[in-house]
Amino acid sequence: MANITQVLVYKVNQRDPIALADVSGIGFPSTFAGLKLRNTIGSPTRSLSTGVSVYSAIQDEVGNLYYCRETAAQIITLFG
């Protein structure tokens, strides 16, 4: 079984942001295989209507974007 790293996700794709009470961790392969990391610091999608600012997005193999509060550097450190 592959190792999984869990990251709190505050928005998925272009859907409405996830209500803060419903935010949960999504598991990604710890090897980051098949995933891409995107920086959202200068993006208009950075400030969510829930009051949370997202600084990075993890893109999976089929193009889904999972927006996270961590910066790209923090995600890199988290995945080691």
C-alpha positions in Angstrom: 0.0 0.0 0.0 1.3 3.5 -0.9 1.9 6.1 1.8 -0.7 8.9 1.8 -0.2 12.5 2.9 -3.3 14.3 4.0 -3.9 17.9 3.2 -6.9 20.1 4.2 -8.8 21.2 1.0 -10.9 24.4 1.0 -12.1 24.4 -2.6 -12.3 21.9 -5.4 -12.1 23.1 -9.0 -14.4 26.0 -9.7 -17.1 24.9 -7.3 -18.2 27.0 -4.3 -15.7 27.0 -1.4 -16.3 24.2 1.1 -18.0 25.5 4.3 -15.4 25.7 7.1 -17.3 23.2 9.2 -17.1 20.7 6.4 -13.4 21.1 5.4 -11.6 17.8 5.6 -8.3 16.3 4.6 -7.9 14.6 1.3 -5.2 12.0 0.9 -2.6 12.3 -1.9 0.2 9.8 -2.6 3.2 10.8 -0.6 5.4 10.3 -3.7 3.4 13.1 -5.4 3.3 10.8 -8.4 1.0 12.1 -11.2 0.3 15.3 -9.3 1.2 18.9 -10.1 1.6 21.8 -7.7 0.3 25.2 -8.6 1.0 28.5 -6.8 -2.2 30.6 -6.3 -0.7 33.6 -4.5 -1.3 36.0 -7.3 -4.6 34.4 -8.5 -8.0 35.9 -8.1 -9.2 32.6 -6.6 -6.8 33.1 -3.7 -9.3 34.8 -1.3 -12.4 32.6 -0.8 -15.8 33.8 0.3 -15.4 31.8 3.5 -12.6 34.1 4.6 -9.9 31.6 4.0 -7.0 32.5 1.7 -5.6 29.6 -0.4 -2.0 29.8 -1.5 -1.5 26.6 -3.6 -3.5 24.0 -5.5 -2.7 20.4 -6.1 -3.7 19.2 -9.6 -4.4 15.5 -10.1 -3.9 13.4 -13.2 -7.4 14.3 -14.7 -7.1 18.0 -14.0 -9.0 18.5 -10.8 -7.6 21.3 -8.6 -7.6 21.0 -4.8 -7.0 24.4 -3.2 -5.0 24.5 0.1 -4.0 27.1 2.6 -0.3 26.0 2.5 2.1 27.8 0.2 3.9 25.8 -2.5 7.0 25.6 -0.3 5.1 24.3 2.6 3.5 21.6 0.4 6.9 20.6 -0.9 8.1 20.3 2.7 5.0 18.3 3.7 5.5 15.8 1.0 9.3 15.7 1.7 
